[in-house]
């Protein structure tokens, strides 16, 4: 507010004053959009005028470069599509350097075309589990199906679905442990520089995942 703006009316005398109230620090100075009084909201049994402070607290977004999700590739479909893309040009002996370069260019284009056609782009998430695999996703879906069927058969205690569900849950838990361990070991084998401090923080912190 401009210096000297009256914001308080004494209840006893009716005099207007302008107390030096601080609503923030210099750290939010650039975030201030507006600061105004609202006299029409001046209520009974109060001496302070309402002050509306509008701040721009927009959180900056981090934009991640899209990349192919190699964890969810259907490799049988990928190989079939790639074979079709490669065979669009008949095979022939590569005699000259130009023919070799053309063949290499054709192969690269076929691979890139197949990648775009058969591999979905991932959607990065800060909470995503980097060790998660398509195999675990398939197991998870299978357990969900078994859970649904087992609930329908809850009164039939000797139904085989209850045994199958128990075995599948144990297998799922074991696969998660193995996958996480393999990912952790692979990551440790390739860390360098500042990643050493990150690894130390992971090891010394309380497990959360």
Backbone as numpy.savetxt, mean C-alpha at the origin, in Angstrom:
# Nx Ny Nz CAx CAy CAz Cx Cy Cz
-5.08 37.19 12.99 -5.91 38.39 12.99 -5.03 39.64 12.99
-5.50 40.72 12.38 -4.73 41.98 12.43 -4.55 42.45 13.86
-3.42 43.06 14.13 -3.12 43.55 15.47 -4.17 44.56 15.91
-4.65 44.41 17.14 -5.62 45.34 17.68 -7.06 44.96 17.41
-7.32 43.84 16.76 -8.70 43.42 16.49 -9.37 42.98 17.79
-10.48 43.61 18.17 -11.15 43.23 19.42 -11.79 41.85 19.29
-11.50 41.01 20.25 -12.03 39.64 20.23 -12.72 39.25 21.53
-12.73 40.15 22.50 -13.31 39.82 23.80 -14.07 41.02 24.34
-15.27 40.78 24.79 -16.10 41.82 25.41 -16.32 41.46 26.87
-15.81 42.28 27.76 -15.94 42.02 29.18 -17.40 41.95 29.58
-17.76 40.95 30.34 -19.16 40.75 30.73 -19.65 41.83 31.68
-18.76 42.33 32.54 -19.17 43.30 33.56 -19.27 44.72 33.02
-18.30 45.12 32.22 -18.27 46.51 31.74 -18.72 46.66 30.31
-18.68 45.61 29.52 -19.04 45.71 28.11 -17.92 46.24 27.25
-16.75 46.47 27.86 -15.61 46.98 27.09 -15.02 45.89 26.19
-14.56 46.32 25.02 -13.91 45.40 24.08 -12.40 45.45 24.27
-11.81 44.29 24.30 -10.36 44.18 24.42 -9.84 43.23 23.35
-8.54 43.23 23.22 -7.91 42.33 22.23 -6.75 41.60 22.89
-7.06 40.52 23.63 -5.98 39.75 24.27 -5.06 39.14 23.23
-3.81 39.01 23.62 -2.79 38.48 22.71 -2.79 36.96 22.81
-3.77 36.33 22.16 -3.86 34.87 22.18 -3.03 34.27 21.05
-2.38 33.18 21.35 -1.58 32.47 20.34 -2.27 31.15 20.03
-2.62 30.95 18.76 -3.34 29.75 18.34 -2.42 28.74 17.65
-1.17 29.06 17.50 -0.25 28.16 16.84 1.16 28.69 16.93
2.06 28.05 16.26 3.46 28.47 16.24 3.86 28.85 14.83
5.06 29.36 14.69 5.53 29.79 13.37 5.68 28.61 12.40
5.68 27.39 12.95 5.82 26.21 12.08 4.60 26.00 11.19
3.43 26.51 11.62 2.22 26.34 10.82 1.84 27.63 10.09
2.73 28.61 10.10 2.43 29.91 9.49 2.08 29.76 8.02
2.83 28.92 7.31 2.58 28.75 5.87 1.32 27.93 5.60
0.79 27.28 6.62 -0.41 26.45 6.43 -1.70 27.23 6.67
-1.58 28.47 7.15 -2.78 29.26 7.45 -3.42 29.76 6.16
-4.69 29.42 5.97 -5.46 29.88 4.83 -6.20 31.16 5.18
-6.84 31.18 6.32 -7.56 32.38 6.77 -7.75 32.32 8.27
-7.96 33.48 8.86 -8.23 33.59 10.29 -9.20 34.75 10.48
-10.44 34.45 10.82 -11.48 35.47 10.91 -12.33 35.27 12.15
-12.93 36.37 12.59 -13.92 36.29 13.66 -15.29 36.00 13.05
-16.16 35.41 13.90 -17.52 35.14 13.45 -18.46 35.76 14.47
-18.72 37.08 14.36 -19.56 37.76 15.37 -20.97 37.21 15.45
-21.50 36.69 14.33 -22.89 36.21 14.36 -23.05 34.94 15.18
-21.94 34.30 15.54 -22.01 33.11 16.40 -21.65 33.44 17.85
-21.61 34.74 18.16 -21.29 35.18 19.52 -22.44 34.78 20.44
-22.22 33.78 21.30 -23.29 33.23 22.10 -23.46 33.90 23.45
-24.55 33.56 24.15 -24.80 34.12 25.49 -23.87 33.50 26.54
-23.71 34.25 27.62 -22.89 33.81 28.75 -21.46 33.47 28.34
-20.94 34.24 27.41 -19.55 34.08 26.99 -19.00 35.44 26.63
-17.72 35.61 26.76 -17.13 36.91 26.46 -16.22 36.89 25.23
-15.83 35.70 24.79 -14.95 35.60 23.62 -15.75 35.44 22.34
-15.34 36.13 21.30 -15.94 35.92 19.98 -15.34 34.67 19.36
-16.16 33.88 18.66 -15.60 32.71 17.97 -14.60 33.15 16.90
-13.53 32.42 16.82 -12.49 32.69 15.82 -12.33 31.45 14.96
-12.47 31.64 13.68 -12.35 30.52 12.73 -10.97 30.56 12.09
-10.18 29.55 12.39 -8.82 29.43 11.84 -8.81 28.28 10.84
-8.60 28.59 9.58 -8.58 27.58 8.53 -7.14 27.28 8.15
-6.79 26.00 8.23 -5.43 25.56 7.92 -5.43 24.62 6.72
-4.40 24.71 5.93 -4.20 23.78 4.82 -3.26 22.69 5.30
-3.83 21.56 5.71 -3.05 20.45 6.23 -3.05 19.28 5.26
-3.02 19.61 3.99 -3.02 18.58 2.97 -1.78 17.69 3.11
-2.02 16.41 3.15 -0.92 15.45 3.26 -0.36 15.18 1.87
0.92 15.39 1.66 1.49 15.12 0.33 1.41 13.64 -0.01
1.02 13.35 -1.22 0.90 11.97 -1.66 2.21 11.49 -2.28
2.54 10.27 -1.97 3.72 9.65 -2.56 3.28 8.83 -3.76
3.82 9.16 -4.91 3.43 8.47 -6.13 4.45 7.37 -6.43
3.95 6.15 -6.48 4.80 5.00 -6.76 4.73 4.66 -8.25
5.86 4.36 -8.78 5.90 3.95 -10.19 5.27 2.56 -10.32
4.34 2.46 -11.27 3.67 1.18 -11.48 4.65 0.16 -12.05
4.54 -1.06 -11.56 5.40 -2.12 -12.09 4.60 -3.41 -12.14
5.07 -4.34 -12.95 4.36 -5.60 -13.13 4.43 -6.45 -11.85
3.33 -7.11 -11.59 3.25 -7.98 -10.42 3.63 -9.40 -10.83
4.89 -9.73 -10.63 5.40 -11.04 -11.05 4.94 -12.16 -10.14
4.37 -11.82 -8.97 3.92 -12.85 -8.05 2.65 -13.54 -8.55
1.88 -12.85 -9.39 0.58 -13.38 -9.79 0.54 -13.78 -11.27
1.67 -14.19 -11.80 1.74 -14.53 -13.22 1.25 -15.96 -13.44
0.40 -16.12 -14.42 0.00 -17.45 -14.89 1.03 -17.84 -15.95
2.04 -18.60 -15.54 3.17 -18.85 -16.42 2.80 -19.72 -17.63
1.83 -20.58 -17.48 1.40 -21.38 -18.64 0.80 -20.47 -19.71
-0.05 -19.54 -19.31 -0.63 -18.60 -20.27 0.43 -17.67 -20.82
1.40 -17.29 -19.97 2.48 -16.40 -20.40 3.32 -17.08 -21.50
3.70 -18.34 -21.26 4.52 -19.06 -22.24 3.78 -19.24 -23.56
2.50 -19.56 -23.47 1.72 -19.76 -24.69 1.60 -18.46 -25.49
1.35 -17.37 -24.78 1.22 -16.07 -25.45 2.55 -15.64 -26.05
3.65 -15.88 -25.33 4.97 -15.51 -25.83 5.34 -16.33 -27.06
5.02 -17.62 -27.03 5.31 -18.47 -28.19 4.56 -18.00 -29.42
3.31 -17.60 -29.23 2.52 -17.09 -30.35 3.12 -15.79 -30.89
3.57 -14.91 -29.97 4.12 -13.63 -30.39 5.45 -13.80 -31.12
6.24 -14.78 -30.71 7.55 -14.99 -31.33 7.40 -15.59 -32.73
6.46 -16.53 -32.87 6.32 -17.24 -34.15 5.61 -16.42 -35.23
5.29 -15.16 -34.94 4.71 -14.32 -36.00 5.73 -14.03 -37.09
7.00 -14.22 -36.77 8.05 -14.03 -37.75 8.74 -15.37 -37.97
8.78 -15.86 -39.18 9.38 -17.19 -39.43 10.85 -17.24 -39.06
11.26 -18.40 -38.55 12.66 -18.58 -38.17 13.54 -18.72 -39.41
14.71 -18.11 -39.35 15.66 -18.18 -40.48 17.06 -17.95 -39.95
18.08 -18.45 -40.67 19.46 -18.25 -40.22 19.82 -16.77 -40.17
20.56 -16.39 -39.14 20.99 -15.00 -38.98 22.39 -14.87 -39.55
22.44 -14.28 -40.73 23.73 -14.20 -41.44 24.45 -12.90 -41.16
23.74 -11.80 -41.23 24.37 -10.49 -41.07 24.04 -9.90 -39.69
24.78 -8.84 -39.38 24.55 -8.15 -38.11 23.16 -7.52 -38.10
22.71 -7.00 -39.23 21.38 -6.39 -39.30 20.28 -7.42 -39.02
20.43 -8.61 -39.54 19.43 -9.65 -39.30 19.41 -10.05 -37.82
20.61 -10.08 -37.22 20.67 -10.40 -35.79 19.97 -9.33 -34.95
20.23 -8.07 -35.29 19.61 -6.97 -34.56 18.09 -6.97 -34.74
17.63 -7.28 -35.92 16.19 -7.34 -36.18 15.54 -8.48 -35.39
16.21 -9.61 -35.33 15.69 -10.75 -34.58 15.64 -10.43 -33.08
16.69 -9.79 -32.58 16.72 -9.40 -31.16 15.61 -8.39 -30.86
15.43 -7.44 -31.77 14.37 -6.45 -31.59 13.00 -7.11 -31.60
12.81 -8.08 -32.48 11.55 -8.80 -32.55 11.29 -9.58 -31.26
12.33 -10.22 -30.71 12.19 -10.99 -29.48 11.85 -10.07 -28.30
12.54 -8.94 -28.23 12.27 -7.99 -27.13 10.83 -7.47 -27.20
10.39 -7.13 -28.40 9.02 -6.65 -28.56 7.99 -7.72 -28.18
8.30 -8.97 -28.53 7.39 -10.07 -28.19 7.29 -10.24 -26.68
8.44 -10.13 -26.00 8.44 -10.26 -24.54 7.67 -9.11 -23.90
7.92 -7.88 -24.34 7.24 -6.72 -23.77 5.74 -6.78 -24.04
5.38 -7.21 -25.23 3.95 -7.34 -25.57 3.27 -8.39 -24.70
3.97 -9.50 -24.46 3.42 -10.56 -23.62 3.30 -10.11 -22.17
4.28 -9.36 -21.69 4.21 -8.82 -20.33 3.00 -7.93 -20.15
2.77 -7.03 -21.08 1.62 -6.12 -20.98 0.30 -6.87 -21.08
0.29 -7.98 -21.83 -0.95 -8.71 -22.04 -1.27 -9.68 -20.91
-0.24 -10.24 -20.28 -0.47 -11.33 -19.31 -0.17 -10.99 -17.86
0.51 -9.87 -17.62 0.91 -9.55 -16.25 0.22 -8.27 -15.81
-0.50 -8.36 -14.71 -1.18 -7.19 -14.16 -0.19 -6.28 -13.46
-0.56 -5.01 -13.37 0.26 -4.06 -12.63 -0.12 -4.12 -11.15
0.88 -4.03 -10.30 0.62 -4.08 -8.87 0.14 -2.72 -8.38
-0.54 -2.75 -7.24 -1.01 -1.52 -6.59 -0.29 -1.41 -5.26
0.81 -0.65 -5.22 1.61 -0.58 -3.99 0.79 -0.10 -2.80
1.05 -0.70 -1.67 0.37 -0.32 -0.43 1.41 -0.34 0.69
1.46 0.71 1.52 2.48 0.73 2.59 2.31 -0.39 3.60
1.12 -1.02 3.64 0.87 -2.08 4.61 0.92 -3.47 3.97
1.30 -3.54 2.72 1.32 -4.83 2.04 2.47 -5.68 2.57
2.27 -6.97 2.58 3.30 -7.91 3.04 4.16 -8.30 1.85
5.41 -7.92 1.90 6.29 -8.15 0.76 6.59 -9.62 0.54
6.40 -10.42 1.57 6.69 -11.85 1.44 5.49 -12.63 0.91
4.37 -11.95 0.72 3.15 -12.62 0.28 3.30 -13.14 -1.14
2.81 -14.35 -1.41 2.95 -14.97 -2.73 1.58 -15.43 -3.24
1.55 -15.74 -4.52 0.31 -16.23 -5.12 -0.08 -17.59 -4.52
0.92 -18.39 -4.19 0.64 -19.70 -3.59 -0.09 -19.54 -2.26
0.35 -18.59 -1.44 -0.33 -18.33 -0.18 -1.74 -17.80 -0.40
-1.89 -17.00 -1.43 -3.22 -16.48 -1.74 -4.17 -17.61 -2.14
-3.66 -18.56 -2.91 -4.48 -19.71 -3.30 -4.86 -20.55 -2.08
-3.90 -20.75 -1.18 -4.19 -21.50 0.04 -5.23 -20.77 0.90
-5.10 -19.47 0.97 -6.05 -18.68 1.75 -7.47 -18.81 1.20
-7.59 -18.76 -0.12 -8.90 -18.90 -0.74 -9.48 -20.29 -0.51
-8.62 -21.30 -0.58 -9.07 -22.67 -0.35 -9.58 -22.85 1.08
-8.89 -22.23 2.03 -9.33 -22.31 3.42 -10.65 -21.58 3.62
-10.83 -20.47 2.93 -12.11 -19.76 3.03 -13.26 -20.63 2.53
-13.01 -21.33 1.44 -14.05 -22.23 0.91 -14.35 -23.35 1.89
-13.28 -23.91 2.48 -13.49 -24.98 3.45 -14.20 -24.47 4.70
-13.85 -23.26 5.13 -14.51 -22.68 6.30 -16.00 -22.53 6.06
-16.35 -22.09 4.88 -17.76 -21.90 4.55 -18.52 -23.24 4.56
-17.90 -24.25 3.97 -18.54 -25.56 3.90 -18.59 -26.21 5.29
-17.50 -26.04 6.07 -17.46 -26.63 7.41 -18.53 -26.02 8.31
-18.78 -24.74 8.13 -19.83 -24.10 8.93 -21.20 -24.66 8.57
-21.39 -24.94 7.29 -22.66 -25.52 6.88 -22.85 -26.92 7.46
-21.74 -27.61 7.70 -21.77 -28.97 8.25 -21.43 -29.00 9.73
-21.65 -27.88 10.44 -21.24 -27.81 11.84 -21.90 -28.88 12.70
-23.09 -29.29 12.35 -23.80 -30.30 13.15 -23.36 -31.72 12.83
-22.67 -31.90 11.70 -22.20 -33.24 11.31 -20.73 -33.34 11.72
-20.51 -33.74 12.94 -19.16 -33.69 13.51 -18.18 -34.63 12.81
-18.68 -35.72 12.24 -17.79 -36.70 11.61 -17.59 -36.43 10.11
-18.06 -35.30 9.63 -17.88 -34.99 8.21 -16.40 -34.75 7.92
-15.93 -35.23 6.77 -14.51 -35.13 6.42 -14.03 -33.70 6.26
-14.95 -32.76 6.02 -14.53 -31.38 5.79 -13.85 -30.79 7.02
-14.24 -31.25 8.22 -13.63 -30.73 9.44 -12.17 -31.17 9.56
-11.92 -32.41 9.16 -10.54 -32.89 9.17 -9.71 -32.20 8.10
-10.29 -32.04 6.91 -9.58 -31.37 5.82 -9.25 -29.92 6.18
-10.19 -29.26 6.83 -9.97 -27.86 7.21 -8.84 -27.74 8.22
-8.82 -28.64 9.20 -7.76 -28.62 10.20 -6.39 -28.82 9.56
-6.28 -29.80 8.65 -5.01 -30.06 7.98 -4.58 -28.87 7.12
-5.55 -28.27 6.41 -5.24 -27.17 5.52 -4.78 -25.93 6.30
-5.39 -25.71 7.46 -4.98 -24.58 8.29 -3.54 -24.76 8.79
-3.19 -25.99 9.15 -1.83 -26.25 9.59 -0.84 -26.06 8.45
-1.23 -26.55 7.26 -0.38 -26.38 6.09 -0.20 -24.90 5.76
-1.27 -24.16 5.84 -1.24 -22.72 5.56 -0.31 -21.98 6.53
-0.40 -22.31 7.82 0.46 -21.69 8.82 1.93 -22.04 8.58
2.20 -23.31 8.23 3.58 -23.72 7.96 4.13 -23.01 6.72
3.31 -22.87 5.69 3.75 -22.21 4.46 4.07 -20.74 4.72
3.27 -20.09 5.56 3.54 -18.69 5.90 4.88 -18.56 6.61
5.14 -19.45 7.56 6.40 -19.42 8.29 7.59 -19.62 7.36
7.49 -20.61 6.48 8.59 -20.90 5.55 8.81 -19.75 4.59
7.73 -19.20 4.05 7.84 -18.11 3.08 8.45 -16.87 3.71
8.01 -16.53 4.91 8.56 -15.36 5.60 10.04 -15.56 5.90
10.40 -16.77 6.33 11.81 -17.05 6.64 12.67 -16.95 5.39
12.21 -17.52 4.29 12.98 -17.45 3.04 13.14 -16.02 2.56
12.08 -15.25 2.65 12.16 -13.84 2.21 13.12 -13.06 3.10
13.07 -13.31 4.40 13.93 -12.61 5.34 15.40 -12.95 5.08
15.70 -14.22 4.88 17.08 -14.63 4.61 17.59 -14.03 3.30
16.75 -14.06 2.28 17.14 -13.49 0.98 17.40 -12.00 1.10
16.57 -11.33 1.88 16.76 -9.88 2.06 18.04 -9.58 2.82
18.33 -10.37 3.86 19.54 -10.16 4.65 20.80 -10.41 3.81
20.72 -11.35 2.89 21.88 -11.68 2.07 22.21 -10.57 1.07
21.26 -9.69 0.81 21.47 -8.66 -0.21 21.47 -7.23 0.34
21.42 -7.08 1.66 21.38 -5.72 2.21 22.77 -5.09 2.16
22.79 -3.79 2.13 24.03 -3.04 2.16 23.72 -1.62 2.59
24.74 -0.90 3.03 24.58 0.50 3.38 23.60 0.70 4.53
22.67 1.65 4.31 21.70 2.01 5.35 20.73 0.89 5.69
20.64 -0.11 4.81 19.74 -1.23 5.09 20.19 -2.01 6.33
21.47 -1.91 6.69 21.96 -2.58 7.89 21.27 -2.03 9.14
21.07 -0.71 9.14 20.38 -0.09 10.28 18.91 -0.50 10.29
18.34 -0.63 9.11 16.95 -1.08 9.02 16.82 -2.50 9.56
17.75 -3.37 9.19 17.71 -4.75 9.67 17.85 -4.79 11.19
18.73 -3.95 11.73 18.89 -3.91 13.19 17.61 -3.45 13.88
16.92 -2.48 13.26 15.66 -2.00 13.84 14.60 -3.10 13.81
14.57 -3.86 12.71 13.62 -4.96 12.62 13.88 -6.01 13.69
15.16 -6.33 13.89 15.51 -7.40 14.82 15.25 -6.99 16.26
15.53 -5.73 16.58 15.39 -5.28 17.96 13.99 -4.84 18.34
13.10 -4.67 17.36 11.74 -4.22 17.66 10.85 -5.41 17.99
9.70 -5.08 18.57 8.73 -6.12 18.92 8.05 -6.61 17.63
7.98 -7.93 17.41 7.35 -8.45 16.18 5.90 -7.99 16.07
5.55 -7.48 14.88 4.20 -7.00 14.63 3.51 -7.74 13.51
4.26 -8.54 12.74 3.68 -9.16 11.55 4.02 -10.64 11.51
